[in-house]
Amino acid sequence: MHQFEKLKIWQKAMDIAVDVYKVTSELPSDEKFNLTHQIKKCAVSIPSNIAEGSGRNSNNEFVHFLGIANGSTYELITQLMISKRLELVEEVKITPIIHNLVEVSNMNFALQKSLKTNNK
C-alpha cells in the first residue's frame, strides 16, 4: 500500500480538480447537468482512482486503477476541448489545465511502468 497523499501525481491531480471546478463555475447554467457535470466527474475521478488504487492489495491492482485514472485524464482533455469549441470557455483558461493533464498522464505512465517493474 502507498500513502496516496504523498504521491506527486495525486497532489497534481487534486490541483487540477480544483482548477476545473473554478473554470466550470463560469460555464452557462444550462450546461449544469450536461457537460459541466461530466467535466467535474472526470476531474474528481482522476485523483480518486489514484487514491483507491494506492490502497489496494497489490501493484497489479494499483496499475489497474491508474489505467482508469488515465482514461479519465484523456476524457477530461476531450471535454475541455469540446467546451472550447462550443465557445463556452476561453482557450486561455483551459490551456494550462490541459498542459497539467498531459503532465499527469506522463507521470501516470511512469508510475505504472515502475509498479510493473517492481512486480517482477
Phi, psi and chi 1 to 4 in degrees:
 res  aa     phi    psi   chi1   chi2   chi3   chi4
   1 MET       -  147.3  -70.7 -163.9   -9.7      -
   2 HIS  -114.7  152.0  -56.4  -95.0      -      -
   3 GLN   -87.3   97.4  -67.7 -178.9  -33.1      -
   4 PHE   -59.4  -30.8   66.3   88.1      -      -
   5 GLU   -64.3  -22.4  -56.1   96.4  -33.9      -
   6 LYS   -91.2   -8.9  -67.1 -176.7  178.5 -179.8
   7 LEU   -76.2  125.4  -65.2  171.9      -      -
   8 LYS   -61.4  -34.7  -71.7 -175.4 -175.4 -163.3
   9 ILE   -63.9  -39.6 -174.1  174.1      -      -
  10 TRP   -67.7  -43.7  178.9   83.3      -      -
  11 GLN   -60.0  -44.3  -66.4  168.8    2.5      -
  12 LYS   -66.6  -40.1 -169.6  156.3 -164.5   73.8
  13 ALA   -64.3  -35.9      -      -      -      -
  14 MET   -64.7  -42.4  -70.7  -70.8  -72.9      -
  15 ASP   -60.9  -40.9  -68.7  -18.4      -      -
  16 ILE   -62.5  -43.5  -69.9  168.6      -      -
  17 ALA   -58.6  -42.8      -      -      -      -
  18 VAL   -63.8  -45.5  169.5      -      -      -
  19 ASP   -60.9  -40.6  -68.5  -18.0      -      -
  20 VAL   -64.6  -42.5  164.1      -      -      -
  21 TYR   -61.2  -38.2  -96.1   73.6      -      -
  22 LYS   -65.1  -44.5  -71.4  176.3 -177.0  174.5
  23 VAL   -67.1  -42.3  166.6      -      -      -
  24 THR   -69.5  -20.5   56.1      -      -      -
  25 SER   -65.3  -17.9   70.8      -      -      -
  26 GLU   -92.8   -7.2  -60.2  173.2   16.2      -
  27 LEU   -72.8  154.9  -66.3  176.1      -      -
  28 PRO   -59.5  146.7  -15.6   24.2      -      -
  29 SER   -64.0  -26.1   59.4      -      -      -
  30 ASP   -71.7   -8.8   63.6  -26.3      -      -
  31 GLU   -96.0    0.3  -78.8  -61.2  -34.5      -
  32 LYS   -53.6  -41.3 -176.2  175.9 -177.8 -178.0
  33 PHE  -102.4    7.4  -61.8  108.3      -      -
  34 ASN  -113.9 -104.5  -62.6  -46.3      -      -
  35 LEU   -63.7  -41.1 -168.5   54.4      -      -
  36 THR   -59.1  -45.8  -57.5      -      -      -
  37 HIS   -61.5  -44.6  174.6   71.9      -      -
  38 GLN   -64.6  -41.5 -166.7   64.3   27.5      -
  39 ILE   -61.9  -46.7  -71.2  170.3      -      -
  40 LYS   -63.4  -40.3  -72.9  178.5  176.8  179.3
  41 LYS   -59.3  -45.5 -112.3  175.5   95.3  170.6
  42 CYS   -64.2  -43.5  -82.6      -      -      -
  43 ALA   -61.6  -38.5      -      -      -      -
  44 VAL   -76.0  -32.0  169.7      -      -      -
  45 SER   -62.6  -34.6  174.0      -      -      -
  46 ILE   -62.4  -60.8  -60.5  165.5      -      -
  47 PRO   -67.2  -29.4   22.4  -30.7      -      -
  48 SER   -64.3  -43.7  -62.7      -      -      -
  49 ASN   -70.7  -33.4  -83.4  -68.0      -      -
  50 ILE   -62.9  -45.9  -66.3  166.5      -      -
  51 ALA   -64.4  -46.3      -      -      -      -
  52 GLU   -61.6  -45.1 -176.2  172.5   -4.6      -
  53 GLY   -62.5  -36.3      -      -      -      -
  54 SER   -66.0  -23.7   73.6      -      -      -
  55 GLY   -92.9    2.3      -      -      -      -
  56 ARG   -77.8  174.5  -67.4  -63.0  173.8  137.4
  57 ASN   -84.1  -12.6  -63.5  -39.4      -      -
  58 SER  -148.1  162.0   70.9      -      -      -
  59 ASN   -63.8  -34.5  -76.2   -9.2      -      -
  60 ASN   -61.3  -40.7  -75.8  -20.3      -      -
  61 GLU   -67.5  -39.1  -72.1 -179.6  -75.1      -
  62 PHE   -61.4  -45.3 -166.6    4.3      -      -
  63 VAL   -58.7  -40.3  167.6      -      -      -
  64 HIS   -58.9  -47.3  171.4   75.4      -      -
  65 PHE   -70.8  -31.0  -79.8   90.4      -      -
  66 LEU   -64.5  -35.7  -72.4  171.2      -      -
  67 GLY   -62.9  -41.6      -      -      -      -
  68 ILE   -63.8  -43.5  -65.7  169.1      -      -
  69 ALA   -60.7  -39.5      -      -      -      -
  70 ASN   -67.6  -37.3 -145.5   37.3      -      -
  71 GLY   -60.9  -42.6      -      -      -      -
  72 SER   -65.1  -33.0  -66.1      -      -      -
  73 THR   -61.2  -48.6  -59.3      -      -      -
  74 TYR   -69.8  -33.8  -77.9   96.9      -      -
  75 GLU   -63.8  -42.0 -173.3  177.1   -3.6      -
  76 LEU   -66.1  -41.3 -179.4   53.5      -      -
  77 ILE   -56.5  -45.8  -69.4  169.6      -      -
  78 THR   -61.4  -44.8  -60.1      -      -      -
  79 GLN   -65.7  -37.5  -67.6  162.0   -3.3      -
  80 LEU   -65.8  -38.4  -68.7  171.5      -      -
  81 MET   -67.0  -36.9  -70.0  175.6  152.5      -
  82 ILE   -63.0  -43.4  -70.9  169.3      -      -
  83 SER   -58.6  -39.7  -62.8      -      -      -
  84 LYS   -67.4  -45.6 -177.7 -173.6   79.6  151.9
  85 ARG   -61.9  -33.3  -75.4 -173.7  177.1 -162.4
  86 LEU   -81.2   -0.2  -68.8  171.4      -      -
  87 GLU    59.7   36.8  -61.3  178.7   -3.0      -
  88 LEU   -89.8  -21.2  -62.2  172.6      -      -
  89 VAL  -144.6  147.0   64.7      -      -      -
  90 GLU   -76.2  143.5  -63.0  171.6   24.2      -
  91 GLU   -57.3  -37.9 -175.4  171.7   -2.3      -
  92 VAL   -61.3  -24.8   69.1      -      -      -
  93 LYS   -85.1  -28.8  -68.8 -176.0  179.1 -179.4
  94 ILE   -97.9  -20.0   64.4  164.6      -      -
  95 THR   -57.3  -46.9  -61.7      -      -      -
  96 PRO   -63.6  -35.0  -12.4   19.7      -      -
  97 ILE   -65.9  -44.8  -62.9  171.5      -      -
  98 ILE   -62.9  -40.9  -69.3  173.0      -      -
  99 HIS   -58.2  -44.8  173.5   76.5      -      -
 100 ASN   -67.0  -34.2  -73.0  -28.9      -      -
 101 LEU   -66.1  -40.0  -74.7  163.1      -      -
 102 VAL   -63.8  -40.2  169.6      -      -      -
 103 GLU   -63.1  -43.0 -170.0  175.1  -22.7      -
 104 VAL   -62.7  -40.0  161.6      -      -      -
 105 SER   -61.7  -43.7  179.3      -      -      -
 106 ASN   -63.5  -41.3  -68.4  -23.9      -      -
 107 MET   -62.7  -39.1  -66.8  168.5   77.0      -
 108 ASN   -61.8  -49.5 -169.7  -37.7      -      -
 109 PHE   -60.7  -39.9  -76.2  125.3      -      -
 110 ALA   -65.2  -41.5      -      -      -      -
 111 LEU   -66.5  -42.6 -178.9   53.6      -      -
 112 GLN   -59.2  -44.9  -73.7 -176.0   52.4      -
 113 LYS   -60.9  -43.1 -175.8  177.4  178.3 -179.9
 114 SER   -63.0  -43.6  170.0      -      -      -
 115 LEU   -65.9  -39.0  -69.3  168.1      -      -
 116 LYS   -66.7  -38.7  -70.8  175.7 -174.9  176.0
 117 THR   -65.9  -41.3  -59.0      -      -      -
 118 ASN   -70.8  -15.5  -70.9  -23.5      -      -
 119 ASN   -81.8  -15.8 -129.0   15.7      -      -
 120 LYS   -82.7      -  -66.5 -179.4 -179.4  179.3
